[in-house]
Amino acid sequence: MDAKCQCGQLCVNLPGPSTSVVACHCSDCQRRSGSPFGVLAYYPDDSVRITGEATRYERPTATGGTFETFFCPICGSTVYVRAGKHPTLIGIAVGAICDPTYPAPVRSVWEERKHDWVVIPEPAQHFPRGRS
């Protein structure tokens, strides 16, 4: 299973579906993804293989941490992220996997910023802000 950018230059080889899939509705994820929310699947760092060049963008989080986005310098697609609060995990943009059978989110965070028409189905856990 692979996650890729639009042009295919940046690729992450994955061991299979993740059990930790998170939908985030914060303003930063909306802007990062260009959609009403971002969905990331988290994997242990040592379980994935990254090939290709990535450009890194780091921003502060609402809780005082850091969040790094890695995107293709050619086509601009975000493929993976790293959250400072989870240094041994890598978050993969689920849209970059392009598998309609990929598991649904198990958590939905920053729902106070969620667009009214978005529905994240149960049994996902729901949080008005980030999970503590």
GUKOLZA-403980 format. One record per atom (N, C-alpha, C, O): x, y, z; residue in three letters; residue number from 0. Coordinates in steps of 0.02 Angstrom, whole numbers, plus 50000, padded with zeros to 5 digits. Atoms other than C-alpha are relative to their C-alpha. Layout:
# GUKOLZA-403980
- u / v / w / resn / resi
- X / Y / Z / ALA / NUM
...
# end
This chain:
# GUKOLZA-403980
- u / v / w / resn / resi
- 50043 / 49942 / 50000 / MET / 0
- 50000 / 50000 / 50000 / MET / 0
- 50045 / 50062 / 50000 / MET / 0
- 50092 / 50066 / 50039 / MET / 0
- 49960 / 49939 / 50006 / ASP / 1
- 50070 / 50170 / 49950 / ASP / 1
- 49956 / 50062 / 50007 / ASP / 1
- 49898 / 50063 / 49988 / ASP / 1
- 50029 / 49932 / 50001 / ALA / 2
- 50028 / 50352 / 49983 / ALA / 2
- 50046 / 50040 / 49954 / ALA / 2
- 50107 / 50037 / 49960 / ALA / 2
- 49960 / 49963 / 50049 / LYS / 3
- 50084 / 50467 / 49841 / LYS / 3
- 49972 / 50070 / 49989 / LYS / 3
- 49913 / 50083 / 50001 / LYS / 3
- 50021 / 49934 / 50022 / CYS / 4
- 50080 / 50647 / 49786 / CYS / 4
- 49968 / 49994 / 49930 / CYS / 4
- 49967 / 49940 / 49902 / CYS / 4
- 50033 / 50000 / 50066 / GLN / 5
- 49990 / 50696 / 49624 / GLN / 5
- 50046 / 49977 / 49944 / GLN / 5
- 50026 / 49939 / 49900 / GLN / 5
- 49955 / 50016 / 50055 / CYS / 6
- 50145 / 50680 / 49515 / CYS / 6
- 50038 / 49934 / 50012 / CYS / 6
- 50071 / 49909 / 49966 / CYS / 6
- 49969 / 50064 / 49985 / GLY / 7
- 50209 / 50521 / 49602 / GLY / 7
- 50072 / 50003 / 50022 / GLY / 7
- 50102 / 49952 / 50036 / GLY / 7
- 49931 / 49992 / 49980 / GLN / 8
- 50379 / 50592 / 49648 / GLN / 8
- 50012 / 49983 / 50073 / GLN / 8
- 50064 / 49954 / 50090 / GLN / 8
- 49994 / 50012 / 49928 / LEU / 9
- 50350 / 50581 / 49838 / LEU / 9
- 49952 / 49943 / 50018 / LEU / 9
- 49892 / 49946 / 50005 / LEU / 9
- 50039 / 50060 / 49986 / CYS / 10
- 50291 / 50412 / 49900 / CYS / 10
- 50018 / 49973 / 50069 / CYS / 10
- 50076 / 49976 / 50091 / CYS / 10
- 49990 / 50034 / 49936 / VAL / 11
- 50269 / 50325 / 50067 / VAL / 11
- 49971 / 49930 / 49995 / VAL / 11
- 49911 / 49922 / 49982 / VAL / 11
- 50023 / 50070 / 50001 / ASN / 12
- 50260 / 50135 / 50070 / ASN / 12
- 49976 / 49983 / 50070 / ASN / 12
- 50011 / 49994 / 50120 / ASN / 12
- 50033 / 50015 / 49936 / LEU / 13
- 50142 / 50077 / 50208 / LEU / 13
- 49990 / 49925 / 50009 / LEU / 13
- 49984 / 49888 / 49960 / LEU / 13
- 50009 / 50071 / 49988 / PRO / 14
- 50122 / 49908 / 50293 / PRO / 14
- 49929 / 49976 / 49991 / PRO / 14
- 49917 / 49915 / 49993 / PRO / 14
- 50072 / 50017 / 50005 / GLY / 15
- 49932 / 49911 / 50270 / GLY / 15
- 49960 / 50054 / 50034 / GLY / 15
- 49988 / 50106 / 50052 / GLY / 15
- 50041 / 49950 / 49968 / PRO / 16
- 49786 / 50005 / 50346 / PRO / 16
- 50021 / 50012 / 50073 / PRO / 16
- 50047 / 49966 / 50106 / PRO / 16
- 49985 / 49981 / 49930 / SER / 17
- 49811 / 50096 / 50512 / SER / 17
- 49937 / 49992 / 50042 / SER / 17
- 49881 / 49998 / 50016 / SER / 17
- 50057 / 50002 / 49953 / THR / 18
- 49700 / 50074 / 50665 / THR / 18
- 49991 / 50068 / 50033 / THR / 18
- 49944 / 50077 / 50073 / THR / 18
- 50004 / 49933 / 49970 / SER / 19
- 49731 / 50257 / 50713 / SER / 19
- 49991 / 50052 / 49944 / SER / 19
- 50039 / 50081 / 49920 / SER / 19
- 50017 / 49953 / 50053 / VAL / 20
- 49642 / 50367 / 50586 / VAL / 20
- 49961 / 50058 / 50034 / VAL / 20
- 49912 / 50046 / 50069 / VAL / 20
- 50028 / 49942 / 49965 / VAL / 21
- 49598 / 50544 / 50642 / VAL / 21
- 49978 / 50053 / 49950 / VAL / 21
- 50015 / 50072 / 49905 / VAL / 21
- 50026 / 49943 / 50038 / ALA / 22
- 49488 / 50678 / 50562 / ALA / 22
- 50010 / 50062 / 50043 / ALA / 22
- 49989 / 50063 / 50101 / ALA / 22
- 49989 / 49938 / 49963 / CYS / 23
- 49540 / 50854 / 50614 / CYS / 23
- 49966 / 50057 / 49962 / CYS / 23
- 49976 / 50066 / 49902 / CYS / 23
- 50039 / 49945 / 50029 / HIS / 24
- 49428 / 51005 / 50585 / HIS / 24
- 50029 / 50068 / 50017 / HIS / 24
- 49997 / 50119 / 50004 / HIS / 24
- 49971 / 49935 / 49982 / CYS / 25
- 49547 / 51141 / 50648 / CYS / 25
- 50012 / 50042 / 49937 / CYS / 25
- 50017 / 50015 / 49882 / CYS / 25
- 49990 / 49955 / 50057 / SER / 26
- 49574 / 51293 / 50538 / SER / 26
- 50064 / 49984 / 49962 / SER / 26
- 50066 / 49989 / 49900 / SER / 26
- 49937 / 50017 / 50034 / ASP / 27
- 49754 / 51241 / 50502 / ASP / 27
- 49993 / 49940 / 49955 / ASP / 27
- 50019 / 49940 / 49899 / ASP / 27
- 50009 / 50059 / 50043 / CYS / 28
- 49703 / 51070 / 50437 / CYS / 28
- 49954 / 50015 / 49941 / CYS / 28
- 49963 / 49987 / 49887 / CYS / 28
- 50042 / 49980 / 50056 / GLN / 29
- 49566 / 51149 / 50333 / GLN / 29
- 50042 / 50034 / 49946 / GLN / 29
- 50034 / 50020 / 49887 / GLN / 29
- 49957 / 49965 / 50048 / ARG / 30
- 49694 / 51263 / 50252 / ARG / 30
- 50052 / 49954 / 49969 / ARG / 30
- 50067 / 49959 / 49910 / ARG / 30
- 49949 / 50047 / 50025 / ARG / 31
- 49826 / 51125 / 50237 / ARG / 31
- 49971 / 49954 / 49947 / ARG / 31
- 50003 / 49940 / 49896 / ARG / 31
- 50028 / 50049 / 50045 / SER / 32
- 49708 / 51005 / 50151 / SER / 32
- 49959 / 50031 / 49943 / SER / 32
- 49946 / 49999 / 49892 / SER / 32
- 50043 / 49969 / 50050 / GLY / 33
- 49604 / 51130 / 50053 / GLY / 33
- 49930 / 49972 / 50001 / GLY / 33
- 49893 / 49978 / 49951 / GLY / 33
- 50066 / 50029 / 49993 / SER / 34
- 49448 / 51043 / 50117 / SER / 34
- 49974 / 50016 / 50071 / SER / 34
- 50011 / 50046 / 50110 / SER / 34
- 50028 / 49982 / 49935 / PRO / 35
- 49333 / 51058 / 50270 / PRO / 35
- 50035 / 49966 / 50060 / PRO / 35
- 50024 / 49985 / 50117 / PRO / 35
- 49964 / 50034 / 49946 / PHE / 36
- 49445 / 50939 / 50370 / PHE / 36
- 50058 / 49961 / 49969 / PHE / 36
- 50059 / 49949 / 49909 / PHE / 36
- 49945 / 50044 / 50022 / GLY / 37
- 49604 / 50837 / 50359 / GLY / 37
- 49992 / 49933 / 50033 / GLY / 37
- 49968 / 49928 / 50089 / GLY / 37
- 50002 / 50067 / 49972 / VAL / 38
- 49613 / 50650 / 50385 / VAL / 38
- 50069 / 49969 / 49994 / VAL / 38
- 50097 / 49965 / 49940 / VAL / 38
- 49933 / 50029 / 49997 / LEU / 39
- 49776 / 50570 / 50440 / LEU / 39
- 49997 / 49931 / 50031 / LEU / 39
- 49961 / 49919 / 50079 / LEU / 39
- 49992 / 50068 / 49972 / ALA / 40
- 49820 / 50388 / 50471 / ALA / 40
- 50070 / 49997 / 50031 / ALA / 40
- 50119 / 50010 / 49997 / ALA / 40
- 49936 / 49999 / 49964 / TYR / 41
- 49958 / 50368 / 50601 / TYR / 41
- 50031 / 49931 / 50001 / TYR / 41
- 49998 / 49880 / 50013 / TYR / 41
- 49960 / 50060 / 50001 / TYR / 42
- 50096 / 50238 / 50589 / TYR / 42
- 50064 / 50010 / 50041 / TYR / 42
- 50088 / 50066 / 50046 / TYR / 42
- 49934 / 49994 / 49970 / PRO / 43
- 50253 / 50201 / 50689 / PRO / 43
- 50051 / 50019 / 49946 / PRO / 43
- 50050 / 49992 / 49890 / PRO / 43
- 49948 / 49977 / 50047 / ASP / 44
- 50400 / 50289 / 50605 / ASP / 44
- 50037 / 49944 / 49964 / ASP / 44
- 50048 / 49946 / 49903 / ASP / 44
- 49958 / 50054 / 50028 / ASP / 45
- 50496 / 50128 / 50579 / ASP / 45
- 49961 / 49950 / 49957 / ASP / 45
- 49991 / 49902 / 49932 / ASP / 45
- 50040 / 50047 / 50040 / SER / 46
- 50352 / 50042 / 50488 / SER / 46
- 49987 / 50025 / 49929 / SER / 46
- 49956 / 49990 / 49889 / SER / 46
- 50011 / 49971 / 50066 / VAL / 47
- 50352 / 50156 / 50334 / VAL / 47
- 50066 / 50015 / 49965 / VAL / 47
- 50118 / 50022 / 49997 / VAL / 47
- 49941 / 49983 / 50039 / ARG / 48
- 50475 / 50192 / 50193 / ARG / 48
- 49982 / 50058 / 49954 / ARG / 48
- 49936 / 50053 / 49914 / ARG / 48
- 50012 / 49940 / 50039 / ILE / 49
- 50483 / 50365 / 50115 / ILE / 49
- 50050 / 50004 / 49944 / ILE / 49
- 50110 / 49996 / 49955 / ILE / 49
- 49956 / 49988 / 50057 / THR / 50
- 50554 / 50393 / 49941 / THR / 50
- 49980 / 50065 / 49966 / THR / 50
- 49921 / 50084 / 49966 / THR / 50
- 50012 / 49936 / 50034 / GLY / 51
- 50571 / 50556 / 49845 / GLY / 51
- 50018 / 50058 / 50044 / GLY / 51
- 50035 / 50050 / 50103 / GLY / 51
- 49983 / 49938 / 49965 / GLU / 52
- 50602 / 50735 / 49895 / GLU / 52
- 49936 / 50030 / 50030 / GLU / 52
- 49882 / 50027 / 50001 / GLU / 52
- 50056 / 49966 / 49966 / ALA / 53
- 50490 / 50828 / 50019 / ALA / 53
- 50023 / 50068 / 50023 / ALA / 53
- 50080 / 50078 / 50043 / ALA / 53
- 49990 / 49934 / 49970 / THR / 54
- 50478 / 51010 / 50069 / THR / 54
- 49964 / 50000 / 50067 / THR / 54
- 49908 / 49973 / 50072 / THR / 54
- 50027 / 50001 / 49932 / ARG / 55
- 50446 / 51038 / 50255 / ARG / 55
- 49974 / 50070 / 50018 / ARG / 55
- 50007 / 50120 / 50005 / ARG / 55
- 50027 / 49938 / 49971 / TYR / 56
- 50334 / 51171 / 50333 / TYR / 56
- 49982 / 49986 / 50073 / TYR / 56
- 49946 / 49938 / 50087 / TYR / 56
- 50014 / 50009 / 49929 / GLU / 57
- 50327 / 51189 / 50523 / GLU / 57
- 49958 / 50058 / 50025 / GLU / 57
- 49971 / 50116 / 50009 / GLU / 57
- 50042 / 49949 / 49970 / ARG / 58
- 50192 / 51282 / 50618 / ARG / 58
- 49989 / 49984 / 50073 / ARG / 58
- 49995 / 49926 / 50094 / ARG / 58
- 50018 / 50014 / 49930 / PRO / 59
- 50147 / 51303 / 50801 / PRO / 59
- 49928 / 49974 / 50005 / PRO / 59
- 49887 / 49990 / 49962 / PRO / 59
- 50068 / 50025 / 49989 / THR / 60
- 49994 / 51213 / 50868 / THR / 60
- 49965 / 50043 / 50052 / THR / 60
- 49997 / 50083 / 50087 / THR / 60
- 50040 / 49962 / 49951 / ALA / 61
- 49854 / 51286 / 50975 / ALA / 61
- 50020 / 49983 / 50072 / ALA / 61
- 50007 / 50021 / 50118 / ALA / 61
- 49980 / 50021 / 49933 / THR / 62
- 49925 / 51189 / 51124 / THR / 62
- 50074 / 50013 / 50014 / THR / 62
- 50099 / 49991 / 50065 / THR / 62
- 49931 / 49981 / 49988 / GLY / 63
- 50102 / 51258 / 51106 / GLY / 63
- 50052 / 49953 / 49972 / GLY / 63
- 50112 / 49963 / 49984 / GLY / 63
- 49953 / 50047 / 50031 / GLY / 64
- 50181 / 51113 / 51011 / GLY / 64
- 50017 / 50021 / 49929 / GLY / 64
- 50007 / 50079 / 49910 / GLY / 64
- 49984 / 49988 / 50070 / THR / 65
- 50240 / 51099 / 50832 / THR / 65
- 49966 / 49947 / 49957 / THR / 65
- 49951 / 49891 / 49979 / THR / 65
- 50031 / 50045 / 50049 / PHE / 66
- 50163 / 51019 / 50678 / PHE / 66
- 50037 / 50011 / 49934 / PHE / 66
- 50039 / 50067 / 49909 / PHE / 66
- 49962 / 49995 / 50063 / GLU / 67
- 50267 / 50982 / 50523 / GLU / 67
- 49961 / 49967 / 49944 / GLU / 67
- 49937 / 49911 / 49951 / GLU / 67
- 50032 / 50026 / 50060 / THR / 68
- 50191 / 50957 / 50351 / THR / 68
- 50054 / 49989 / 49948 / THR / 68
- 50097 / 50031 / 49938 / THR / 68
- 49952 / 50017 / 50052 / PHE / 69
- 50290 / 50872 / 50213 / PHE / 69
- 49962 / 49991 / 49935 / PHE / 69
- 49916 / 49950 / 49929 / PHE / 69
- 50036 / 50001 / 50063 / PHE / 70
- 50236 / 50902 / 50035 / PHE / 70
- 50049 / 49997 / 49942 / PHE / 70
- 50108 / 50012 / 49949 / PHE / 70
- 49959 / 50006 / 50060 / CYS / 71
- 50300 / 50874 / 49859 / CYS / 71
- 50019 / 50069 / 49975 / CYS / 71
- 49976 / 50111 / 49966 / CYS / 71
- 49979 / 49935 / 50025 / PRO / 72
- 50405 / 51020 / 49796 / PRO / 72
- 49980 / 50011 / 49926 / PRO / 72
- 49986 / 50067 / 49901 / PRO / 72
- 50019 / 49993 / 50071 / ILE / 73
- 50345 / 50986 / 49617 / ILE / 73
- 49925 / 50015 / 49994 / ILE / 73
- 49906 / 50065 / 49964 / ILE / 73
- 50073 / 49992 / 50009 / CYS / 74
- 50155 / 50965 / 49631 / CYS / 74
- 49965 / 50031 / 50061 / CYS / 74
- 49907 / 50051 / 50055 / CYS / 74
- 50028 / 49968 / 49941 / GLY / 75
- 50126 / 51032 / 49808 / GLY / 75
- 49955 / 49957 / 50044 / GLY / 75
- 49929 / 49982 / 50094 / GLY / 75
- 50044 / 50043 / 49960 / SER / 76
- 50028 / 50883 / 49876 / SER / 76
- 50030 / 49984 / 50068 / SER / 76
- 50088 / 49964 / 50073 / SER / 76
- 49980 / 50023 / 49934 / THR / 77
- 50039 / 50853 / 50063 / THR / 77
- 49994 / 49924 / 50002 / THR / 77
- 49942 / 49897 / 49984 / THR / 77
- 50000 / 50073 / 49997 / VAL / 78
- 50087 / 50670 / 50089 / VAL / 78
- 50005 / 49975 / 50072 / VAL / 78
- 49972 / 49926 / 50090 / VAL / 78
- 49995 / 50022 / 49931 / TYR / 79
- 50137 / 50657 / 50271 / TYR / 79
- 50015 / 50058 / 50047 / TYR / 79
- 50034 / 50113 / 50025 / TYR / 79
- 49991 / 49950 / 49948 / VAL / 80
- 50151 / 50752 / 50435 / VAL / 80
- 50034 / 49968 / 50060 / VAL / 80
- 50036 / 49907 / 50068 / VAL / 80
- 49973 / 50021 / 49935 / ARG / 81
- 50239 / 50743 / 50602 / ARG / 81
- 49975 / 50050 / 50053 / ARG / 81
- 49981 / 50110 / 50044 / ARG / 81
- 50024 / 49959 / 49944 / ALA / 82
- 50162 / 50807 / 50764 / ALA / 82
- 50051 / 49995 / 50056 / ALA / 82
- 50071 / 49940 / 50076 / ALA / 82
- 49950 / 49999 / 49947 / GLY / 83
- 50284 / 50861 / 50899 / GLY / 83
- 49980 / 49960 / 50061 / GLY / 83
- 50024 / 49934 / 50096 / GLY / 83
- 50022 / 50037 / 49941 / LYS / 84
- 50177 / 50778 / 51033 / LYS / 84
- 50003 / 49924 / 49991 / LYS / 84
- 49996 / 49886 / 50039 / LYS / 84
- 49994 / 50072 / 50015 / HIS / 85
- 50197 / 50608 / 50947 / HIS / 85
- 50063 / 49988 / 49958 / HIS / 85
- 50058 / 49972 / 49899 / HIS / 85
- 49938 / 50002 / 50039 / PRO / 86
- 50382 / 50602 / 50895 / PRO / 86
- 50016 / 49933 / 49967 / PRO / 86
- 50058 / 49932 / 49922 / PRO / 86
- 49985 / 50065 / 50030 / THR / 87
- 50383 / 50416 / 50853 / THR / 87
- 49949 / 49979 / 49947 / THR / 87
- 49952 / 49924 / 49920 / THR / 87
- 50053 / 50016 / 50049 / LEU / 88
- 50231 / 50424 / 50737 / LEU / 88
- 50005 / 50046 / 49939 / LEU / 88
- 50029 / 50103 / 49944 / LEU / 88
- 50006 / 49960 / 50060 / ILE / 89
- 50207 / 50485 / 50560 / ILE / 89
- 49926 / 49996 / 49978 / ILE / 89
- 49896 / 49942 / 49977 / ILE / 89
- 50069 / 49998 / 50023 / GLY / 90
- 50036 / 50541 / 50497 / GLY / 90
- 49999 / 50003 / 49924 / GLY / 90
- 50032 / 50046 / 49894 / GLY / 90
- 50005 / 50004 / 50073 / ILE / 91
- 49993 / 50496 / 50318 / ILE / 91
- 49932 / 50028 / 49979 / ILE / 91
- 49880 / 50010 / 50006 / ILE / 91
- 50063 / 49972 / 50027 / ALA / 92
- 49864 / 50597 / 50221 / ALA / 92
- 49961 / 49944 / 49967 / ALA / 92
- 49983 / 49915 / 49918 / ALA / 92
- 50040 / 50056 / 50026 / VAL / 93
- 49726 / 50470 / 50189 / VAL / 93
- 49981 / 50010 / 49927 / VAL / 93
- 49977 / 49962 / 49890 / VAL / 93
- 50015 / 49987 / 50071 / GLY / 94
- 49681 / 50556 / 50025 / GLY / 94
- 50057 / 49980 / 49954 / GLY / 94
- 50045 / 49964 / 49895 / GLY / 94
- 49942 / 50019 / 50041 / ALA / 95
- 49858 / 50518 / 49962 / ALA / 95
- 50003 / 49924 / 49991 / ALA / 95
- 50040 / 49900 / 49948 / ALA / 95
- 50001 / 50073 / 50007 / ILE / 96
- 49822 / 50332 / 49985 / ILE / 96
- 49952 / 49980 / 49944 / ILE / 96
- 49963 / 49929 / 49911 / ILE / 96
- 50048 / 50012 / 50055 / CYS / 97
- 49674 / 50340 / 49863 / CYS / 97
- 49969 / 49931 / 50001 / CYS / 97
- 49966 / 49897 / 49950 / CYS / 97
- 50033 / 50066 / 49993 / ASP / 98
- 49587 / 50184 / 49929 / ASP / 98
- 49932 / 50012 / 50032 / ASP / 98
- 49928 / 50027 / 50091 / ASP / 98
- 50066 / 49987 / 49972 / PRO / 99
- 49398 / 50202 / 49950 / PRO / 99
- 49979 / 49951 / 50055 / PRO / 99
- 49930 / 49963 / 50089 / PRO / 99
- 50016 / 50048 / 49947 / THR / 100
- 49398 / 50050 / 50066 / THR / 100
- 50042 / 50012 / 50063 / THR / 100
- 50037 / 49974 / 50111 / THR / 100
- 49958 / 49986 / 49942 / TYR / 101
- 49523 / 50129 / 50187 / TYR / 101
- 49955 / 50013 / 50061 / TYR / 101
- 49901 / 50042 / 50054 / TYR / 101
- 50042 / 49992 / 49940 / PRO / 102
- 49458 / 50129 / 50368 / PRO / 102
- 49981 / 50072 / 50015 / PRO / 102
- 50019 / 50119 / 50002 / PRO / 102
- 50027 / 49934 / 49979 / ALA / 103
- 49353 / 50275 / 50431 / ALA / 103
- 50037 / 50024 / 50062 / ALA / 103
- 50069 / 49985 / 50097 / ALA / 103
- 49969 / 49974 / 49939 / PRO / 104
- 49417 / 50390 / 50568 / PRO / 104
- 49973 / 49968 / 50064 / PRO / 104
- 49914 / 49952 / 50069 / PRO / 104
- 50019 / 50024 / 49934 / VAL / 105
- 49416 / 50324 / 50746 / VAL / 105
- 49991 / 50058 / 50048 / VAL / 105
- 49962 / 50051 / 50102 / VAL / 105
- 50005 / 49938 / 49960 / ARG / 106
- 49428 / 50503 / 50814 / ARG / 106
- 49986 / 50059 / 49954 / ARG / 106
- 50009 / 50061 / 49897 / ARG / 106
- 50014 / 49937 / 50035 / SER / 107
- 49363 / 50672 / 50760 / SER / 107
- 50015 / 50056 / 50050 / SER / 107
- 49983 / 50061 / 50102 / SER / 107
- 49977 / 49949 / 49954 / VAL / 108
- 49450 / 50821 / 50840 / VAL / 108
- 49988 / 50070 / 49973 / VAL / 108
- 49979 / 50080 / 49912 / VAL / 108
- 50013 / 49929 / 50015 / TRP / 109
- 49425 / 51010 / 50842 / TRP / 109
- 49932 / 50009 / 49966 / TRP / 109
- 49925 / 50047 / 49918 / TRP / 109
- 50067 / 49996 / 50029 / GLU / 110
- 49240 / 50987 / 50805 / GLU / 110
- 49967 / 50068 / 50011 / GLU / 110
- 49917 / 50083 / 49978 / GLU / 110
- 50028 / 49932 / 49993 / GLU / 111
- 49206 / 51164 / 50868 / GLU / 111
- 50011 / 50040 / 49936 / GLU / 111
- 49978 / 50092 / 49927 / GLU / 111
- 49987 / 49967 / 50065 / ARG / 112
- 49274 / 51215 / 50695 / ARG / 112
- 49970 / 49960 / 49941 / ARG / 112
- 49979 / 49979 / 49883 / ARG / 112
- 50028 / 50045 / 50051 / LYS / 113
- 49181 / 51076 / 50600 / LYS / 113
- 49946 / 50036 / 49960 / LYS / 113
- 49904 / 50071 / 49988 / LYS / 113
- 50054 / 49974 / 50043 / HIS / 114
- 49074 / 51130 / 50452 / HIS / 114
- 49935 / 49964 / 50018 / HIS / 114
- 49935 / 49904 / 50031 / HIS / 114
- 50064 / 50027 / 49977 / ASP / 115
- 48891 / 51104 / 50494 / ASP / 115
- 49977 / 49939 / 49961 / ASP / 115
- 49943 / 49896 / 49990 / ASP / 115
- 50025 / 50055 / 50041 / TRP / 116
- 48860 / 50983 / 50351 / TRP / 116
- 50044 / 49938 / 50002 / TRP / 116
- 50026 / 49887 / 49973 / TRP / 116
- 49956 / 50058 / 49995 / VAL / 117
- 49006 / 50866 / 50392 / VAL / 117
- 49976 / 49954 / 50056 / VAL / 117
- 49961 / 49976 / 50111 / VAL / 117
- 50020 / 50051 / 49951 / VAL / 118
- 48960 / 50704 / 50481 / VAL / 118
- 50055 / 49947 / 50002 / VAL / 118
- 50069 / 49915 / 49952 / VAL / 118
- 49952 / 50055 / 49989 / ILE / 119
- 49092 / 50587 / 50553 / ILE / 119
- 49961 / 49946 / 50037 / ILE / 119
- 49939 / 49957 / 50094 / ILE / 119
- 50045 / 50050 / 49971 / PRO / 120
- 49000 / 50425 / 50588 / PRO / 120
- 50027 / 49967 / 50064 / PRO / 120
- 50088 / 49964 / 50075 / PRO / 120
- 49984 / 50041 / 49942 / GLU / 121
- 48997 / 50328 / 50751 / GLU / 121
- 50028 / 49934 / 49972 / GLU / 121
- 50009 / 49914 / 49917 / GLU / 121
- 49984 / 49992 / 49929 / PRO / 122
- 49084 / 50237 / 50829 / PRO / 122
- 50060 / 50046 / 50014 / PRO / 122
- 50090 / 50041 / 50067 / PRO / 122
- 49944 / 49955 / 49988 / ALA / 123
- 49217 / 50374 / 50810 / ALA / 123
- 49990 / 50040 / 50064 / ALA / 123
- 49933 / 50059 / 50081 / ALA / 123
- 50002 / 49956 / 49942 / GLN / 124
- 49259 / 50471 / 50967 / GLN / 124
- 49998 / 50072 / 49974 / GLN / 124
- 50029 / 50088 / 49923 / GLN / 124
- 50009 / 49931 / 50021 / HIS / 125
- 49213 / 50656 / 50955 / HIS / 125
- 50025 / 50047 / 50055 / HIS / 125
- 50007 / 50039 / 50113 / HIS / 125
- 49971 / 49953 / 49953 / PHE / 126
- 49308 / 50800 / 51037 / PHE / 126
- 49990 / 50072 / 49974 / PHE / 126
- 50004 / 50085 / 49915 / PHE / 126
- 50009 / 49930 / 50023 / PRO / 127
- 49266 / 50988 / 51031 / PRO / 127
- 50067 / 50032 / 49982 / PRO / 127
- 50069 / 50074 / 49937 / PRO / 127
- 49932 / 49977 / 50015 / ARG / 128
- 49454 / 51024 / 51032 / ARG / 128
- 50044 / 49938 / 49991 / ARG / 128
- 50019 / 49884 / 49976 / ARG / 128
- 49956 / 50057 / 50005 / GLY / 129
- 49607 / 50914 / 51027 / GLY / 129
- 49988 / 49951 / 50057 / GLY / 129
- 49963 / 49969 / 50110 / GLY / 129
- 50005 / 50050 / 49948 / ARG / 130
- 49609 / 50754 / 51126 / ARG / 130
- 50053 / 50012 / 50052 / ARG / 130
- 50111 / 50022 / 50035 / ARG / 130
- 49951 / 49986 / 49947 / SER / 131
- 49692 / 50780 / 51294 / SER / 131
- 50041 / 49939 / 50018 / SER / 131
- 50085 / 49942 / 50061 / SER / 131
# end
